[in-house]
Amino acid sequence: MVFTTEPTGYIKTAMSELQGAWSNLLDEVIENFGFEDSDKLVFHIHEGMSWECVRDLDKMKSTLLLILNISAQTDLPDEVKFWLGEVKNDLDYVLSEIAEGKVL
């Protein structure tokens, strides 16, 4: 029986950037928790980071659209706005790389 070994070196990819942006967005919402709809954002950010969304980037895109719609209706702290933009940019980049056959 042959076991697949775990690679010893990892290449930083667009997907890891996207994962980091989601984590930083969650951190900022929690750090600034208490603004209007912050509880909804935490819930949906967790959904966007879930295994189901990571395996289905169209679902992640839909979840992000919902988060953007909620965010458009409230006064977000600047740090949250920044990381929300980073998540959007990173997801757009990953999707464009996939469309060109460069990722995954």
C-alpha positions as CSV (number, residue, x, y, z in Angstrom):
1,M,0.0,0.0,0.0
2,V,1.4,3.4,-1.0
3,F,0.7,6.5,1.1
4,T,0.7,9.9,-0.4
5,T,3.2,12.1,1.4
6,E,2.5,15.7,2.4
7,P,4.6,18.2,0.5
8,T,7.3,19.8,2.5
9,G,7.2,23.2,0.7
10,Y,4.1,25.2,-0.2
11,I,3.7,27.7,-2.9
12,K,1.7,30.8,-2.0
13,T,-1.3,30.9,-4.3
14,A,-4.2,33.1,-5.1
15,M,-6.3,30.8,-3.0
16,S,-4.2,31.3,0.1
17,E,-4.5,35.1,-0.4
18,L,-8.3,34.7,-0.6
19,Q,-8.3,32.6,2.6
20,G,-6.2,35.2,4.4
21,A,-8.5,38.0,3.3
22,W,-11.5,36.2,4.6
23,S,-9.7,35.7,7.9
24,N,-8.7,39.3,8.2
25,L,-12.3,40.4,7.4
26,L,-13.7,38.3,10.1
27,D,-11.0,39.5,12.6
28,E,-11.9,43.2,11.8
29,V,-15.7,42.6,12.1
30,I,-15.2,40.9,15.5
31,E,-12.7,43.6,16.7
32,N,-15.2,46.3,15.8
33,F,-18.3,44.3,16.8
34,G,-21.4,46.3,17.8
35,F,-22.0,48.3,14.6
36,E,-25.3,47.7,12.9
37,D,-25.6,44.2,11.3
38,S,-22.2,43.1,12.6
39,D,-23.9,39.9,13.9
40,K,-25.2,39.2,10.4
41,L,-21.9,39.8,8.8
42,V,-20.1,37.4,11.2
43,F,-22.6,34.7,10.4
44,H,-22.3,35.1,6.6
45,I,-18.5,35.5,6.7
46,H,-18.3,32.2,8.5
47,E,-20.5,30.8,5.7
48,G,-18.2,32.3,3.1
49,M,-15.2,30.6,4.7
50,S,-16.9,27.3,5.1
51,W,-15.7,24.1,3.3
52,E,-18.8,24.1,1.2
53,C,-17.9,27.6,-0.2
54,V,-14.3,26.8,-0.6
55,R,-15.2,23.7,-2.7
56,D,-17.8,25.7,-4.7
57,L,-16.5,29.2,-5.5
58,D,-19.8,30.1,-7.1
59,K,-21.4,29.6,-3.7
60,M,-18.7,31.8,-2.2
61,K,-19.4,34.4,-4.8
62,S,-23.1,34.4,-3.9
63,T,-22.3,34.6,-0.2
64,L,-20.0,37.5,-0.8
65,L,-22.7,39.3,-2.8
66,L,-25.1,38.9,0.2
67,I,-22.4,40.3,2.5
68,L,-21.8,43.2,0.2
69,N,-25.6,43.9,0.1
70,I,-25.8,43.9,3.9
71,S,-22.7,46.1,4.1
72,A,-24.1,48.6,1.7
73,Q,-27.0,49.3,4.1
74,T,-24.9,50.0,7.1
75,D,-22.0,52.3,8.2
76,L,-19.0,50.0,8.3
77,P,-15.7,50.8,10.1
78,D,-13.0,51.7,7.6
79,E,-11.0,48.5,8.4
80,V,-14.0,46.3,7.6
81,K,-14.5,48.2,4.3
82,F,-10.9,47.6,3.4
83,W,-10.9,43.9,4.0
84,L,-14.3,43.5,2.4
85,G,-12.7,45.0,-0.7
86,E,-9.7,42.7,-0.4
87,V,-12.0,39.6,-0.3
88,K,-13.8,40.8,-3.4
89,N,-10.6,41.6,-5.3
90,D,-9.0,38.3,-4.3
91,L,-12.1,36.3,-5.2
92,D,-12.4,38.1,-8.6
93,Y,-8.7,37.3,-9.2
94,V,-9.1,33.6,-8.3
95,L,-12.1,33.3,-10.6
96,S,-10.3,35.0,-13.5
97,E,-7.3,32.7,-13.0
98,I,-9.6,29.7,-13.0
99,A,-11.3,30.9,-16.2
100,E,-7.9,31.2,-17.8
101,G,-6.9,27.7,-16.6
102,K,-4.0,29.0,-14.4
103,V,-5.4,27.9,-11.0
104,L,-6.8,24.6,-9.9
